[in-house]
């Protein structure tokens, strides 16, 4: 089952995927054999296999289903009927031992809600009929995306070639990056050039990690980017690798994006052939080896140090910082970790100049942002818009206005983590740091729009259930705090004093951003929608 995979411990998760894909579950006996093959203890294999939501550890004599059906009940899908779809499918498939029905957190198709995934095939705007038809057809492999095999754009890899040919020096690229003001677009917004500068100054070997584990509720921008322009990301990866001088690059792709994995596999085959040609033409260039890895359904692995742990074949437990990963990251080496969209801006910055990107934006903000917009708007979708745009402008100019029969009541500026804001604040500029005074942030720019038909209180409670489910459990303030908060939020009237105290402890004492941001939904409700939770 694991033929062709090297028996290295850091490839444990890849091995587990092979077994899970082939058998529909992870039998204890096979896990024991795998432990022997990878020279790991059975406990080490078991703790990893049981950590990730996409693995199912079972006894040897368990009858396993042939297909896993995931139905998204996360916020945007729930608003589009995801929960009743799940209930209907459970009823329809009750007694069918060939299908395992799983309630899934966000699967990155919020603009085509409700979404389901039949085996490895995503089904947007799913219904009982379309899911049943997919199951009956037996076609459960990933869908081939249209970009796969598309004719090569004349511009693809043009900026990389300029760098290889010496038209651009690494210093000139770094200078242009600084002028552009490009910030990390995975959520943190850290200036990209500073990371490059830091990693580049460290002794080698240096590594590069591309984070495509977008799991924030309401986020699908990386999926959209990869599905339509995968070569931008790969060109950006190589430019970064050559400028910073990295020996090897890893692409960590969230497991829900089976279609993108297929696409990237094809693109990487083609890229390796190109690299052979470039290597002959530019013999002094040092290209990195590139490895594509699968996540396994753990939201917390979007946090860069958890992702690095996962790449090393372990549970995705965020690391204590310092040291930062730029100094001591993957396998203890200096690591440039970037969200895929951040890297994909490199070709445009080098073609049009850093000043071009810096000159975009509204209300004094700089740059362009990819907003994932979903919920009660007429045209949910991924929109490239100026930094500093307001929610009102984003909805009206890009998303076609509010959906028929819906009036803006509230909105989430940054998915589950970024807080919940009232309609009265729809004129605030959207960008990093602009919402801090409201206790909110844009993060990965996942905007979910709620109307008068939605209960903000219920939305906040569901988000807390999500955080509780996704907490890695490593630290008590987050593990116990999310459970306590959810319980408190289920009371008819909220105990504001206890929730506020809990919020303080979670923010101050959690190791990573998940626990620190988890109180945002209830803090927002207490601040902006107190009447919803008073007796
Ligand atoms: Fe894990 Fe939560 Fe602690 Fe982060 S804050 S390390 S997710 S328990």
Boltz pocket constraint, residues with backbone or C-beta under 6 A from the ligand:
constraints:
  - pocket:
      binder: B
      contacts: [[A, 300], [A, 317], [A, 318], [A, 470], [A, 471], [A, 472], [A, 473], [A, 474], [A, 475], [A, 476], [A, 478], [A, 479], [A, 510], [A, 511], [A, 512], [A, 513], [A, 514], [A, 515], [A, 516]]
      max_distance: 6.0
